[in-house]
Each structure stands twice: as C-alpha cells, then as structure tokens.
Amino acid sequence: MKHLITGVFIFISSLGISQIQYTTQKGQFELGVRNTYSVFSANHGIGEGVGGQFRIGVSEKINTEWFADYIVSNISDLGKRADMHIGWSVIFYPFEFESRFKPYILAGHCFDYTKVNAFKSPYTNIITETQDRWSSAVQMGIGTHFALSKRTNLSLSAQYMMHLGTDLHAHAENVNGLDELVIETHAGAGIEGHLLLNLSLNVLVANFGKKKENEAH
C-alpha cells in the first residue's frame, strides 16, 4: 500500500506543472515499473505485487503493453497464493481532447503460474501439500494515463482477468476445532477470475517511428 500512496503523492504534486499531453505514435517505446493489486478473487484474499512493462506504439489510437507481474495473496492467515503473469494487452484510445489525462480501454492475454501452500500449523510440524498449476488467461478493462512531463507518465488501470484452465481453490475449514487451509484442484476446464488494479510509472525511451521518418526524408 505504501507504493500506492507514493504514486498518489507524485500524482498530486504534479498538478501544478504546466499543461502537457500524453501522445502515442507509431514506433514509440516506453519502459515502466508497476504495483499490482488483486481483489475479489475466489480465495477472498487481497494480493499485492510488483512488475515491469514496456509499451510499443502502433498509431495515435492504438498502443500495446507487454508486462510481467509477481503477486502474493494471504489466505485467511493460513497460507499464501503466489501468481506470476507474463502477457500483453492492446490499448485503444476512444477519446480525443486536450488534457493531461488520456483514458483508454484494453484487452489482452497472458500466461500464468499459480502456487498455493499452507503455513506450518502451530500445533503440528506437518505442512499441507502444495498445489500449483499453469494456465492462460484473458483480460479486459479500462484505464488512463496522466502526463507528468513530455517523457514520463503515470498510468492507472482496472482490469478483470479470467484464468482458463484447471481451477485451483483454497479456503479455510474448521477441523476438530482448528482452522486449516484446504487446497483443492478441480480437474477439467474451469474459469476463475479476479480484478487487477495497476499503478505504473513509465518513461519514453525512444521513438523509432520518428527515426524512420527522418531517414526517409
């Protein structure tokens, strides 16, 4: 949460800077770091993670984002869930107006690895079996860029991600008066979803589209 507060502070402090717009061009290349929060998951835990991304512009209306995340969620203080995402999204800008803000909609796909394990019980030395799985996922959501300068921007997005594959679920269960973590894997095709909130800081590194235009002239 402290990373989110830091980002909001930067956002607020930048409001006094003169008007700057976020623009996208073909061949534009950005690098960024981000914090990711996972909420409303089937395990009822809020996950917090870190990651990185880069963007490659396609046109003034379309951008692409390529990302990797590592997210850890606490499950009722009985165990933890770790998710790793590697994927991509297509970003579309439906509106045109002069502002620091640049809202967008996005859709994409990713591959992910999930691992769930229980903490050691204070009453026994037995650790329940760890379960893991590989799967793929699709995501869709909305977001906005906020220009801090001509080369830097903050981006905030909310996207719903649905995992396609074996369902991996964990929940607390009372056994002989003690709460234990039960990890279940449901075979066959399953759909498991959760909401991801992403806050990122991005820097424009190069614009290869402009370089090609200059060479053509």
Backbone bond lengths (Angstrom), bond angles and torsions (degrees), N, CA, C in turn:
res aa  C-N    CA-C-N  psi(-1)  N-CA   C-N-CA  omega(-1)  CA-C   N-CA-C  phi
1 M - - - 1.448 - - 1.530 112.05 -
2 K 1.330 117.57 -30.86 1.464 119.87 -179.54 1.527 111.50 -63.85
3 H 1.339 116.73 -29.31 1.460 120.04 178.22 1.526 110.07 -68.47
4 L 1.344 115.69 -38.07 1.452 120.38 178.83 1.521 110.18 -65.99
5 I 1.336 117.56 -42.21 1.463 121.79 179.50 1.524 110.25 -62.91
6 T 1.332 116.72 -41.07 1.467 120.49 177.66 1.519 111.03 -60.86
7 G 1.328 115.68 -42.18 1.460 119.56 179.49 1.514 112.04 -64.42
8 V 1.335 116.45 -41.58 1.466 120.14 178.49 1.517 110.85 -64.32
9 F 1.344 117.16 -38.16 1.463 120.77 178.37 1.523 110.95 -61.95
10 I 1.328 116.58 -43.79 1.466 120.32 177.16 1.520 110.21 -61.65
11 F 1.331 115.30 -40.90 1.459 121.13 179.69 1.526 111.26 -59.93
12 I 1.326 116.94 -48.14 1.456 121.00 -177.60 1.519 111.67 -67.70
13 S 1.342 116.52 -42.11 1.460 120.38 -177.68 1.523 111.90 -65.80
14 S 1.326 116.80 -22.11 1.464 120.14 -177.60 1.522 112.85 -84.20
15 L 1.318 118.25 -7.22 1.455 120.50 -175.71 1.523 113.42 -64.54
16 G 1.332 116.16 -22.55 1.459 119.38 -178.59 1.515 113.95 -83.33
17 I 1.340 118.09 -5.43 1.450 121.14 -179.10 1.524 109.42 -75.74
18 S 1.344 117.74 149.08 1.453 121.76 -179.04 1.523 110.90 -57.93
19 Q 1.338 115.52 158.15 1.454 121.92 -174.00 1.531 112.89 -58.58
20 I 1.326 117.07 124.31 1.457 123.83 178.12 1.526 107.38 -134.64
21 Q 1.310 117.05 144.44 1.454 120.70 -179.57 1.525 111.04 -112.52
22 Y 1.331 115.16 148.71 1.460 120.77 172.60 1.519 107.39 -90.22
23 T 1.312 117.40 126.09 1.460 121.63 179.61 1.527 110.00 -125.12
24 T 1.317 115.07 152.78 1.455 121.21 177.59 1.523 109.32 -122.85
25 Q 1.318 116.63 134.88 1.462 121.90 179.26 1.523 109.87 -134.08
26 K 1.302 116.30 159.17 1.455 121.51 177.74 1.529 109.93 -62.73
27 G 1.330 116.54 130.06 1.459 121.29 179.98 1.515 114.97 85.52
28 Q 1.307 117.83 2.08 1.469 121.22 178.80 1.525 109.63 -71.19
29 F 1.342 117.40 132.79 1.468 122.19 -176.05 1.522 109.60 -123.74
30 E 1.349 116.33 122.62 1.467 122.71 179.74 1.523 110.52 -122.66
31 L 1.322 115.93 146.95 1.462 122.59 172.32 1.521 108.67 -117.37
32 G 1.343 116.45 145.44 1.452 118.70 -178.92 1.516 113.55 -152.93
33 V 1.328 115.17 162.39 1.469 123.23 172.29 1.513 107.16 -121.24
34 R 1.343 116.03 153.28 1.457 117.43 -175.47 1.516 113.08 -150.04
35 N 1.336 114.49 157.09 1.457 123.27 169.25 1.520 107.53 -107.53
36 T 1.323 116.36 138.09 1.458 121.44 -178.78 1.516 109.83 -125.09
37 Y 1.326 115.85 135.40 1.455 121.77 178.75 1.526 108.83 -122.28
38 S 1.322 116.74 130.24 1.456 122.48 -179.17 1.532 109.00 -108.16
39 V 1.328 116.43 123.79 1.471 120.80 -178.33 1.524 109.29 -132.55
40 F 1.340 114.95 164.48 1.464 122.80 178.14 1.526 112.30 57.60
41 S 1.339 115.91 38.10 1.458 119.17 177.52 1.525 109.70 -86.51
42 A 1.331 115.80 167.55 1.464 120.59 -179.49 1.523 111.89 -65.74
43 N 1.346 117.42 -20.84 1.465 120.82 -179.75 1.526 112.59 -89.71
44 H 1.329 117.52 1.69 1.460 123.43 175.98 1.533 113.20 59.16
45 G 1.298 117.43 25.53 1.457 121.08 177.83 1.517 110.09 -115.17
46 I 1.335 116.42 149.45 1.456 120.91 176.63 1.518 108.43 -95.86
47 G 1.299 116.41 120.98 1.449 121.04 -178.54 1.522 111.77 -98.46
48 E 1.318 115.84 147.23 1.468 121.50 177.62 1.520 108.14 -129.37
49 G 1.323 115.93 136.83 1.453 118.77 -177.60 1.512 113.65 -151.12
50 V 1.318 114.30 177.14 1.460 122.11 179.02 1.523 108.06 -129.32
51 G 1.326 115.14 160.98 1.446 118.43 179.50 1.512 111.86 -170.78
52 G 1.302 114.52 -175.31 1.456 121.41 178.38 1.508 110.03 -140.75
53 Q 1.334 116.39 165.65 1.448 120.53 -178.10 1.519 110.37 -158.91
54 F 1.318 115.20 162.69 1.453 119.97 167.16 1.520 108.23 -140.64
55 R 1.323 115.68 153.93 1.462 121.37 -178.33 1.519 109.56 -122.49
56 I 1.321 115.06 142.48 1.457 121.84 174.57 1.517 107.81 -126.42
57 G 1.328 117.13 117.08 1.449 121.73 -178.26 1.518 112.15 -72.59
58 V 1.332 116.17 141.99 1.456 122.26 177.63 1.533 110.48 -105.74
59 S 1.341 116.24 -40.65 1.458 122.41 178.22 1.521 107.85 -161.62
60 E 1.332 116.57 -173.01 1.459 120.02 177.90 1.519 111.54 -68.65
61 K 1.330 117.32 -22.66 1.460 121.90 -177.30 1.518 113.80 -101.30
62 I 1.340 117.08 -19.59 1.469 120.23 -172.89 1.525 111.26 -128.61
63 N 1.330 115.16 134.50 1.448 122.64 176.83 1.530 107.92 -129.73
64 T 1.320 118.18 161.68 1.467 121.46 174.02 1.522 109.06 -126.48
65 E 1.325 115.90 146.45 1.466 121.66 -178.86 1.520 109.04 -130.04
66 W 1.336 116.48 128.48 1.463 123.32 -178.66 1.528 107.81 -118.45
67 F 1.331 118.23 123.37 1.460 120.49 -166.42 1.520 113.43 -136.82
68 A 1.337 114.85 163.23 1.470 123.30 171.76 1.526 107.33 -143.58
69 D 1.333 116.68 133.63 1.466 122.60 -178.23 1.524 110.70 -131.84
70 Y 1.333 115.69 150.48 1.463 121.83 170.11 1.532 106.77 -130.25
71 I 1.342 116.52 116.76 1.462 122.01 -172.73 1.524 109.85 -123.27
72 V 1.329 117.02 134.92 1.467 122.43 177.88 1.526 109.14 -120.28
73 S 1.333 115.79 131.66 1.469 121.70 179.37 1.524 110.44 -121.91
74 N 1.328 116.06 137.37 1.459 121.57 174.32 1.524 109.00 -87.01
75 I 1.336 117.37 133.57 1.466 121.47 -178.86 1.519 108.89 -111.43
76 S 1.321 116.02 93.83 1.476 122.87 175.46 1.526 113.00 54.00
77 D 1.348 117.33 29.14 1.468 123.17 -178.38 1.536 112.63 60.32
78 L 1.327 116.64 17.42 1.459 120.92 -179.73 1.528 112.00 -108.77
79 G 1.305 116.54 -17.41 1.454 120.60 -178.73 1.512 110.51 -172.70
80 K 1.303 116.24 -174.66 1.460 120.14 -179.83 1.520 110.84 -139.97
81 R 1.305 113.80 156.37 1.458 122.12 176.70 1.521 108.16 -122.59
82 A 1.315 117.39 131.27 1.459 122.36 177.85 1.525 108.85 -117.62
83 D 1.331 115.79 129.27 1.460 121.77 179.21 1.522 109.56 -121.83
84 M 1.323 116.15 134.79 1.469 121.81 173.43 1.515 108.87 -120.34
85 H 1.336 116.69 125.27 1.456 122.06 -179.40 1.528 109.96 -116.33
86 I 1.311 116.68 137.19 1.463 122.71 170.20 1.530 106.33 -134.23
87 G 1.331 116.98 117.70 1.450 118.18 -175.21 1.514 114.24 -165.11
88 W 1.309 115.12 -163.51 1.458 121.67 -175.57 1.533 109.41 -149.35
89 S 1.315 116.01 157.82 1.463 122.12 176.65 1.520 109.36 -141.20
90 V 1.316 115.28 149.61 1.457 122.12 171.18 1.523 107.33 -101.35
91 I 1.327 116.65 128.30 1.455 122.69 -178.13 1.529 109.20 -108.11
92 F 1.327 116.40 129.48 1.463 121.73 179.62 1.524 109.39 -119.70
93 Y 1.347 116.01 132.92 1.461 122.14 -179.74 1.531 109.04 -103.76
94 P 1.339 117.92 103.09 1.472 120.25 -175.65 1.524 114.46 -82.25
95 F 1.340 117.56 -17.18 1.466 120.08 -174.48 1.526 111.71 -115.12
96 E 1.312 114.71 151.96 1.461 121.62 175.73 1.526 109.00 -129.70
97 F 1.325 116.33 110.28 1.452 120.35 173.68 1.517 108.93 -157.43
98 E 1.331 115.34 154.41 1.456 121.10 -176.14 1.522 110.13 -79.18
99 S 1.308 115.61 106.32 1.463 120.62 -177.30 1.512 109.40 -164.12
100 R 1.340 115.37 158.75 1.463 120.23 172.48 1.531 109.92 -66.15
101 F 1.328 116.26 -29.10 1.454 121.32 -178.46 1.528 110.83 -83.08
102 K 1.322 116.14 141.82 1.465 122.02 175.70 1.522 107.74 -135.59
103 P 1.347 118.73 89.55 1.465 121.52 -178.39 1.526 111.79 -70.58
104 Y 1.317 115.37 153.75 1.455 119.91 -178.91 1.523 111.64 -153.18
105 I 1.331 115.02 165.20 1.466 121.68 169.45 1.518 106.64 -117.53
106 L 1.326 116.47 152.20 1.470 119.48 -177.34 1.520 110.96 -140.33
107 A 1.308 115.28 155.80 1.461 122.41 174.97 1.521 107.65 -152.03
108 G 1.331 116.43 145.93 1.453 117.87 -178.35 1.516 113.58 -171.46
109 H 1.318 114.42 -163.79 1.463 122.24 -174.13 1.527 108.90 -145.65
110 C 1.325 117.02 151.88 1.463 119.56 175.85 1.527 110.25 -151.29
111 F 1.319 115.25 161.30 1.459 122.98 170.72 1.527 106.68 -104.99
112 D 1.322 116.77 143.70 1.466 118.30 -176.93 1.523 112.01 -143.70
113 Y 1.337 113.33 154.87 1.456 121.85 176.04 1.518 107.44 -124.64
114 T 1.332 116.84 130.52 1.463 122.45 -178.14 1.523 110.09 -123.49
115 K 1.338 116.12 136.19 1.463 121.65 177.98 1.525 108.72 -135.20
116 V 1.333 116.18 129.43 1.464 122.25 179.70 1.520 108.73 -124.11
117 N 1.327 116.19 130.33 1.467 119.46 175.85 1.519 110.34 -144.76
118 A 1.320 116.18 153.54 1.466 122.46 -179.27 1.524 110.31 -90.25
119 F 1.346 115.01 150.51 1.456 119.69 172.18 1.520 109.12 -73.80
120 K 1.340 116.64 156.32 1.463 120.19 178.10 1.528 109.48 -64.46
121 S 1.321 116.69 135.05 1.457 121.30 -179.89 1.532 110.26 -72.54
122 P 1.348 117.56 139.66 1.470 119.27 177.95 1.524 112.28 -70.27
123 Y 1.341 116.71 -10.98 1.465 120.57 -176.38 1.526 112.53 -100.48
124 T 1.324 116.70 -19.59 1.464 120.53 178.39 1.522 109.38 -138.34
125 N 1.303 116.57 169.23 1.466 121.69 176.30 1.529 111.65 -98.97
126 I 1.329 115.43 12.05 1.459 120.18 -176.40 1.530 109.92 -91.26
127 I 1.302 116.02 131.79 1.460 121.31 173.82 1.526 107.67 -107.08
128 T 1.334 116.59 128.46 1.457 119.01 -177.94 1.521 110.09 -64.15
129 E 1.304 115.18 157.52 1.457 121.10 -176.61 1.523 111.80 -60.44
130 T 1.302 116.55 137.74 1.456 122.15 177.03 1.527 109.96 -82.47
131 Q 1.321 115.70 138.02 1.457 120.58 177.64 1.528 108.66 -117.81
132 D 1.327 116.93 142.48 1.455 120.36 175.93 1.519 109.89 -144.60
133 R 1.316 116.00 168.01 1.454 120.55 179.41 1.525 110.76 -162.16
134 W 1.329 115.46 152.84 1.454 123.65 171.02 1.526 107.24 -106.45
135 S 1.309 116.38 143.50 1.457 119.51 176.49 1.527 109.42 -160.05
136 S 1.299 116.02 -179.28 1.462 121.15 173.29 1.517 107.88 -121.58
137 A 1.308 116.42 169.06 1.461 120.35 -176.98 1.520 109.94 -151.02
138 V 1.320 115.30 158.11 1.462 121.59 172.28 1.521 107.19 -121.00
139 Q 1.338 116.65 149.97 1.450 120.01 -179.21 1.527 110.47 -140.62
140 M 1.337 114.10 152.70 1.461 120.80 178.11 1.517 108.09 -150.77
141 G 1.334 117.55 143.38 1.454 119.09 -179.33 1.512 112.97 -174.25
142 I 1.328 115.36 -165.05 1.456 123.21 -179.76 1.524 109.00 -132.02
143 G 1.308 116.58 162.54 1.457 120.44 178.34 1.516 111.44 -170.05
144 T 1.312 115.63 -175.31 1.455 120.82 176.21 1.524 109.62 -152.99
145 H 1.326 116.17 145.56 1.458 122.03 169.16 1.524 107.18 -92.87
146 F 1.320 115.97 154.25 1.459 121.26 172.48 1.525 107.34 -134.53
147 A 1.322 116.39 115.20 1.459 121.38 -175.56 1.521 111.07 -73.17
148 L 1.336 116.32 121.63 1.465 121.88 173.68 1.524 110.41 -90.52
149 S 1.313 116.06 -33.70 1.459 123.42 177.17 1.527 107.37 -156.64
150 K 1.307 117.89 -173.13 1.460 120.35 179.55 1.532 111.76 -69.20
151 R 1.336 117.06 -19.58 1.463 120.03 -176.13 1.526 113.74 -117.81
152 T 1.315 119.31 -9.21 1.462 121.32 -177.64 1.519 111.36 -126.49
153 N 1.318 115.86 149.93 1.461 120.77 178.77 1.514 111.03 -153.39
154 L 1.314 115.52 152.71 1.459 122.67 168.87 1.517 107.45 -98.95
155 S 1.315 117.09 142.66 1.460 120.74 177.17 1.524 108.79 -130.29
156 L 1.329 115.68 133.78 1.467 122.36 179.06 1.520 107.82 -125.85
157 S 1.324 116.72 127.08 1.462 120.03 -179.11 1.518 111.42 -139.77
158 A 1.322 115.36 154.32 1.465 123.13 173.64 1.514 106.73 -128.48
159 Q 1.332 116.36 124.63 1.457 119.71 -177.96 1.518 110.92 -140.36
160 Y 1.325 114.67 141.54 1.459 119.50 177.84 1.517 108.45 -94.85
161 M 1.328 115.83 127.15 1.461 121.30 -177.30 1.521 109.63 -113.94
162 M 1.330 116.24 128.77 1.463 121.88 177.31 1.526 109.41 -112.59
163 H 1.339 116.69 121.12 1.456 122.47 178.49 1.527 109.03 -84.65
164 L 1.305 115.64 130.09 1.465 121.53 -178.04 1.521 108.94 -107.52
165 G 1.318 116.87 111.67 1.460 119.72 -178.60 1.513 111.62 150.16
166 T 1.323 116.21 -161.66 1.466 121.96 -179.73 1.522 110.99 -57.85
167 D 1.322 116.26 132.04 1.464 121.73 -178.01 1.530 109.51 -83.31
168 L 1.348 116.36 122.51 1.465 122.23 177.38 1.518 107.87 -111.69
169 H 1.332 116.56 115.70 1.463 121.14 -172.61 1.527 110.16 -130.10
170 A 1.337 116.33 142.70 1.469 121.71 177.06 1.524 109.35 -134.78
171 H 1.329 116.39 139.88 1.457 119.86 179.07 1.533 109.43 -151.15
172 A 1.340 115.28 158.57 1.463 120.88 178.68 1.526 109.63 -81.87
173 E 1.325 115.66 138.73 1.459 120.49 -179.80 1.527 108.59 -140.06
174 N 1.335 116.03 135.38 1.462 120.78 -179.10 1.526 109.49 -83.31
175 V 1.336 115.04 117.89 1.466 121.00 -179.87 1.521 108.44 -123.91
176 N 1.343 116.24 115.19 1.468 122.21 -178.86 1.529 111.95 54.09
177 G 1.328 115.48 40.28 1.456 120.58 176.33 1.517 114.75 84.37
178 L 1.339 117.94 0.14 1.454 122.18 -179.62 1.531 110.19 -120.09
179 D 1.335 115.38 141.30 1.462 119.77 177.58 1.523 109.81 -80.96
180 E 1.315 116.18 126.81 1.452 121.86 177.79 1.525 109.25 -127.09
181 L 1.317 115.65 154.04 1.455 120.37 178.39 1.525 109.68 -90.16
182 V 1.303 115.47 124.56 1.461 121.58 178.26 1.518 108.13 -106.34
183 I 1.321 116.56 122.61 1.462 122.12 -179.42 1.520 108.41 -108.64
184 E 1.318 115.61 125.65 1.457 120.68 -176.10 1.525 110.51 -125.13
185 T 1.310 115.44 138.87 1.463 121.65 174.00 1.522 108.10 -117.16
186 H 1.316 116.38 120.67 1.455 121.02 -179.84 1.524 108.97 -100.29
187 A 1.321 115.29 115.61 1.463 120.41 -177.29 1.520 110.93 -67.86
188 G 1.326 114.48 158.22 1.454 120.05 179.12 1.517 111.03 92.36
189 A 1.302 115.68 177.01 1.468 121.17 -177.80 1.516 110.02 -72.12
190 G 1.315 115.92 130.61 1.455 121.42 178.42 1.514 110.49 -137.42
191 I 1.325 115.93 159.37 1.461 121.14 177.91 1.513 108.35 -123.20
192 E 1.314 116.46 116.19 1.462 122.45 -179.88 1.519 108.21 -123.00
193 G 1.325 117.82 129.58 1.456 119.53 -174.91 1.511 114.03 -126.97
194 H 1.329 115.39 159.17 1.454 121.52 173.24 1.528 109.02 -158.97
195 L 1.324 115.69 159.57 1.459 121.78 -178.55 1.519 109.19 -95.00
196 L 1.320 116.86 131.42 1.458 122.54 177.89 1.521 109.71 -110.70
197 L 1.333 115.88 131.41 1.461 122.69 174.13 1.523 107.79 -111.90
198 N 1.318 117.05 123.98 1.462 121.75 -176.72 1.518 111.17 -119.99
199 L 1.323 115.89 131.18 1.460 122.21 173.40 1.524 107.12 -123.67
200 S 1.343 116.67 120.29 1.460 119.78 -174.77 1.524 112.10 -132.00
201 L 1.327 114.37 153.30 1.461 122.39 173.36 1.521 106.62 -115.03
202 N 1.338 116.47 125.07 1.461 121.52 -172.21 1.525 111.53 -126.71
203 V 1.327 115.10 146.45 1.461 121.49 -178.52 1.525 109.57 -126.80
204 L 1.326 116.56 132.56 1.456 121.41 175.45 1.526 108.38 -74.66
205 V 1.331 116.47 117.65 1.459 121.63 -176.52 1.527 111.71 -94.72
206 A 1.336 116.24 -42.59 1.464 119.78 -177.47 1.519 109.54 -157.79
207 N 1.328 114.90 161.72 1.456 121.15 174.38 1.525 107.93 -130.13
208 F 1.314 116.43 92.90 1.460 121.67 -176.02 1.524 111.88 -71.22
209 G 1.342 116.57 -23.45 1.456 119.87 177.70 1.516 112.04 -65.45
210 K 1.322 117.73 -41.44 1.453 121.79 178.85 1.525 110.68 -67.07
211 K 1.335 116.90 -36.87 1.459 121.29 -179.73 1.535 110.09 -62.08
212 K 1.337 116.41 -42.71 1.446 120.33 179.66 1.521 111.66 -67.23
213 E 1.364 116.15 -35.79 1.454 119.62 177.83 1.518 111.37 -64.53
214 N 1.342 116.21 -41.24 1.466 120.93 179.87 1.526 111.01 -65.40
215 E 1.354 116.54 -38.67 1.457 120.04 179.93 1.529 110.79 -67.29
216 A 1.364 115.84 -34.48 1.455 120.39 -179.54 1.530 111.03 -67.33
217 H 1.342 116.01 -32.64 1.456 120.28 179.22 1.529 110.86 -81.69
